[in-house]
Amino acid sequence: MEAHRRLMNFDQGIHSIHEIDVLSASKLFRLKINDEPYIYKEFTEKSGNELEVYELIRQNIRVNIPRVIKIYTESPKGMIMEDLGVPLKRVGLNSSEKQSLLYQAVQSLSMIHSSGKMHSERLLSMDSRREYVDISNWSVWTLPMLQNLLKKNLSWFDEESISTLRKIHSEFQRRFPEPSDEKTFNHGDPHLDNIFYKDDEIYFIDWEWACVSSPLRDFTLFIQDVQKIHLIKELKNFYAKSLREQGYEIKRHKFDNDFNYYLCDNTMKMISWNIEKFLKGFITQDALKEFLMSKERILNHFLK
């Protein structure tokens, strides 16, 4: 395997190499170099310019990213970076400690959006496709995935379940047909598996989907891992406050419109993603059931 050959030639001496089995666009390997943990990430053609994105972030965006110790610019592109440990999604803390980290992560997200606003054009100059096209297209993927789930003949999922989600989505599209013109630098995929806490600081990884879009696109992706409605509301208010404190003012009607628009769009995306993970054996039936019930409850609440 090319990755193993490349890594075995690394001059600092790698003690172990283990591929990380995750659903990811890139190949990931966990390494030990002089008994210290590192990650090797090998990019696909679609994510290849993440190296350039990292450099843009390192120089201009107010956020903590992993320390990179080796970059491979030849094909396939890749890099060796520090292993930050356990992502927030899997941090074993009590609820109050975990909630405190969520607020800290939201503040970091607001810093990305405020400091990144003036650098959006530079991101687009690297790759014009980095401008997120807001066509609310996730339902195109979601509806077939729901049909695939139906074929499993699960006792708790039927045609009525699909009809309910379709109705929720169509109602959201009617009330919030398009996002505002508010744009800034986005992480692109800030779910809690891509956010870490180390040495009292929040870190973000996996910038391959960095894009230019409404900051609420990032925020509503972030809260996909939050299942309590009251906490989503509190985090939403805290995020708006953090943006203002960073000097990033968004008119309230734009903020609320984009929150609802992207909440719907990103929830449909995550429904599809979790069904796919279930069908491939990455999550259990009970976990999927709980997830779908939670998403239906959240969408119904914000639809009122």
N, C-alpha and C positions, 0 to 999 in steps of 0.2 A: 504494500500500500504506500502511495506517494507520501502521505502525511508521516508515516512511521520512518520512512527513509530520510525525509527532510529533518525530522526531529532528532534522529539518532546522530546526525551530523552537527547538531548544535554543540558549540565548543565549550559550554559550561557544564556538560555532563548531566543528562537526564536519567533519573533512576527508574522511573516507571511511566508508562503511557497507557491510559485507559480511555476509550471512546465513551462519550456521554450519550446515552440513548434517549434523545428527546426529539419532539417534532419541531424541527428548526430548518430554516433555509440554508444554514451554514453547518459545517461539520465542527463538532466540539470535542476536545480531548482534555482530560485532566492529567497534569504532569507533576512530577516531583523533581525539583532541581535543587541539589544540596539540601535536601529534606524540607524545602519550602514549597508550598503548593502554588501551581500556576495553571492557567488555561491556555490552550492553543486553539485558535479559531481560524478555520479555513473558509474563505468566502466563495460563494457561487458567482457567476457572471453578473447576476442581478444585483448582488450586494457588494460587488468588488470595490466600489469607490467609498466604502465605509471608512477606509484608511484616510482618505481626504477629508471626510466628514469629521473624524476624530481630531484631525489637526485643526480644522476650523473651530471645533468646540474647545479644544485645549487652549487656543489663543484668545478666544472671544466670548465664550458663553460661561456664565456663572453657574457652574455645576461641578460636582466631583465625579471623575471617571477613573477607571482602573489604570494603574501604572503599566505602561507598555515597555517591555524590555527587548523585544526583537520584532522587526517588521520584515515581511517577505513581499517584495514588490513584483517579483516575477510570477507568472501564472503557475499554479493557482495562488492568488494573493492570500496572505494570512498574517497573523501576529500572535506573539506570546505575551500574555498580560497576567497581572497578579490575580490570584483566586481570592475573591472577596468573601467566600464562605457561603452562608445560608441566605437565600433571598427572603425578603420580608414576608412573602406568602407562607413560608415554612418556619419562620422564627417562632420558637416555643416560649412565648411570653404570656402573662395573664392579660385579660382584655384591656385593662387600663393602660398597661405598658405598650401593647400593640397599637391601641388607639393613639397614644402619644406619638408613636413613630409615623402613623398615617398623617398626622398634622404636620410633622416635620418634613415628610415627603411632599406634601402639597405645597409647603412653602418653597421647597427646592424647585418644584415644577413651575411655580410662579416666577422664580428667578431665571429659569431657562427661557420662559416666554418674554419676560421683560428685557433681559440682556440680549436675547436673540432677535428681537424685532428688527434692529438695524442691520442684521447680518443675513436676513432672508434672501436678499438679492444675490449675495455671494453663493449661497447654497444652490439657488436656481442656476447660476452661471456654471456650476459644476455639472449639473444634470437638470435640464428643463423639466424632466418627468417628476422631479421632486415636488412640483406644485400639486397638491392633492386635488383631484377632480371630484367635486362634490355632486355626485349624481344619485346618492342614496341607493347604491347598487347592491348592497349586501342582501337584500331580499331575493335577488336573482339566485344567489347561492343558498339562501336559507330555505326557501320553499322546497326545492328538490331534496335537501338534507332532511327536512321534516318527513317527506314522503319515504325516504330510505329508512328512517326510524320507524315509521308506521309498519313497514314490512316485517319488523321484528316481532310483531304481535304482542307487545307489552301490555299488561293488564291496565296500566295507568295512563296509557297514551293512545288516543284514538283520533278519528276525523274531527271530532269536536275540538280537540286540543289545537289542531292545525287551524281550524276556522277561527278560534279565539285569537291566536297570534296574528293571523292575517287581518282580522278586523282591527286589532290594536295598531298594526303597522299602517293600514290604510287611513285610519283616523289621524295618526300623527302626520302623515304626508299631507292630509287635507289642511290641518291647522298650521303646520310648519313646513311649507313646500320647499324652502331652500334656505341655506345659511346666509348670514350677513356677509359683508365685504371685509370683515375684520380678519387680518392675516398676520402671522408671525412664525418664527422658527418653532417647529414641533419635534419632540423626541420621536413620535410616530408609533411607538408601541410600549407605553409606560405602565404595563401591568406589573403586579407585585413580584413576579418571577424575574423581572428585569431591574428591580430596585433592591439595594443592599444597605445594611447598616453596619459600619465598621469604625471603631475608634471614635464613637460619638458623632459620626458624620453619615449623611445619606449619599449613596453612590448610584449612578445610573449606568447600565450596560446596554449592549445591542442597539446601536444607532443606525442599523442598516435601512430602517424605514423612515428615517428623518425626512421631514417634508415641510412645506409651507402651507399653512391652513389656519383656521380659527384656533385660538388656544383652547377653546372648549372641546375641540376634537380630542386633544390629549387628555384633558381633565376627565371627560366621560369614558375614555378608555381606562384611565386609572381607577375610577370608582366601580368598574365592572367586578372587581374583587371584593367590593363592599356590599353586603346583603341587607343591612339594616337601613330602612328608609330614613329614620331620624338622623342617623349618622351621615348619610348622603347629603341631607339638607344642611347639616352643620358644616360639613367639609366644603360644600358649595359656597356657603357664606364666608367661610374662612379663606377660601381661594380668591374670591372677589376682593376681600379685604387685603390679602397679601399682594395682589396685583396692584392695587391702589398705592400701597406702601412702597412698592418698587417703582412707582411713577408711571405705571401702565394703566391708563384710564380707558375703560370700555363703557359706552353708554348702556344703561341697564336693559333697554329693550333688545339691544344686540346680544348682550350677555345671556339673557333668558331665552331668546329665540334659538341661539346656537346651542345652548345647553340642551334644550328639548330635541332639537333636530339631531344632534350627534348622540344623544342618549339613545334615541330610537335606532339610528343607523348602526352604532357600535354594539348595541345589545343584540341586534339581529346577527351581526358578525360573530359575536361570542356564542350565541346559540348554535350557529352552524359549526363553529370551531369545537365546541364541547360535544356535539353529536358525533363529529368526525373522530374525536379522541375516544369516545365510547365505542364506536364501531371498530376502531383499531385496537381496542383493549387497553387504553391508557387510563381510563377512569371506570368506576363501577356503575352499574345501573342505578343504585341508590343515590350516588353522587350526582348523576345526570338528572334524576327525578327531582332532587332537592334544588338543583341549579335552575331548571326550567320553571319550577313553581315560584322560585324567588324572582326570576326575571319577569314573569307574568304579573306578579304582585307589584313590582317596582314600576313597570310600564303603566299599569292601570292607575297607580297612585298619581303619577306625574301627568297622566292624560286628563285628569279631572279639571 
